Amino acid sequence: MKKYVSLDKRSKKAQKKYYAGFRRTWDGVNPETRIMPNGKAYNRKKDKEKLRKSDCLSENGFAVAFFMKIFMKNRSLTSVLSLIK
């Protein structure tokens, strides 16, 4: 029969082996917390994406550059869309 040796007196390798027996794997699950973006918060990327996806600006390259310049200056999509109408 093996003699019991306390954990603090064991070698580092033996301690690691002992504690590894208690651990489990995540089995493909990502342990990071997932955070939903705040819908009410201002998001620059969202505005830029709306501007890029709008049909009226994608036809003419000059118009896109012009309105993007105005958008970057004023930082609002409404100012750009008011120029279109």
C-alpha positions as CSV (number, residue, x, y, z in Angstrom):
1,M,0.0,0.0,0.0
2,K,1.2,3.5,-0.9
3,K,2.1,5.9,1.8
4,Y,0.1,9.2,1.7
5,V,2.3,12.2,1.2
6,S,0.7,15.6,1.9
7,L,0.1,17.9,-1.1
8,D,2.6,20.6,-0.1
9,K,5.4,18.0,0.2
10,R,4.8,16.6,-3.2
11,S,6.8,17.6,-6.3
12,K,5.4,20.3,-8.5
13,K,4.7,17.7,-11.2
14,A,2.7,15.5,-8.8
15,Q,0.8,18.6,-7.5
16,K,-0.1,19.5,-11.1
17,K,-1.3,16.0,-11.8
18,Y,-3.4,16.0,-8.7
19,Y,-5.1,19.3,-9.5
20,A,-5.6,18.3,-13.2
21,G,-7.8,15.4,-12.1
22,F,-10.4,17.9,-10.7
23,R,-10.5,20.0,-13.8
24,R,-12.8,19.4,-16.8
25,T,-12.7,20.6,-20.4
26,W,-15.2,23.0,-21.9
27,D,-16.0,20.6,-24.8
28,G,-16.1,23.2,-27.5
29,V,-17.9,25.8,-25.5
30,N,-16.3,29.3,-25.4
31,P,-16.1,30.4,-21.7
32,E,-16.0,34.1,-22.6
33,T,-19.0,36.1,-21.6
34,R,-21.0,37.3,-24.5
35,I,-22.3,40.9,-24.3
36,M,-25.1,42.2,-26.4
37,P,-24.4,45.7,-27.8
38,N,-26.5,48.5,-26.4
39,G,-29.1,49.4,-29.0
40,K,-29.6,52.9,-27.6
41,A,-25.9,53.9,-27.7
42,Y,-24.4,55.8,-30.6
43,N,-22.5,53.6,-33.0
44,R,-20.4,55.2,-35.7
45,K,-19.9,51.9,-37.6
46,K,-23.7,51.5,-37.9
47,D,-24.1,55.0,-39.4
48,K,-21.2,54.4,-41.8
49,E,-22.7,51.1,-42.9
50,K,-26.1,52.6,-43.5
51,L,-24.4,55.3,-45.6
52,R,-22.5,52.7,-47.7
53,K,-25.5,50.5,-48.2
54,S,-27.9,53.2,-49.3
55,D,-28.7,52.8,-53.0
56,C,-28.8,56.4,-54.0
57,L,-25.1,56.9,-53.1
58,S,-23.6,53.8,-54.6
59,E,-24.4,54.7,-58.3
60,N,-21.9,57.6,-58.5
61,G,-18.4,57.5,-57.0
62,F,-18.2,61.3,-56.8
63,A,-21.4,61.5,-54.9
64,V,-20.2,58.9,-52.4
65,A,-17.0,60.8,-51.7
66,F,-18.9,64.1,-51.4
67,F,-21.5,62.8,-48.9
68,M,-18.9,60.8,-47.0
69,K,-16.9,64.1,-46.5
70,I,-20.0,65.8,-45.2
71,F,-20.8,62.9,-43.0
72,M,-17.3,62.8,-41.5
73,K,-17.6,66.6,-40.8
74,N,-21.0,66.6,-39.2
75,R,-21.0,63.0,-37.8
76,S,-24.6,62.5,-38.5
77,L,-26.5,60.6,-41.2
78,T,-29.5,62.9,-41.0
79,S,-27.4,65.8,-42.3
80,V,-26.3,63.8,-45.3
81,L,-29.8,62.5,-46.0
82,S,-31.2,66.0,-45.8
83,L,-28.9,67.1,-48.6
84,I,-30.3,64.3,-50.8
85,K,-33.9,65.3,-50.5
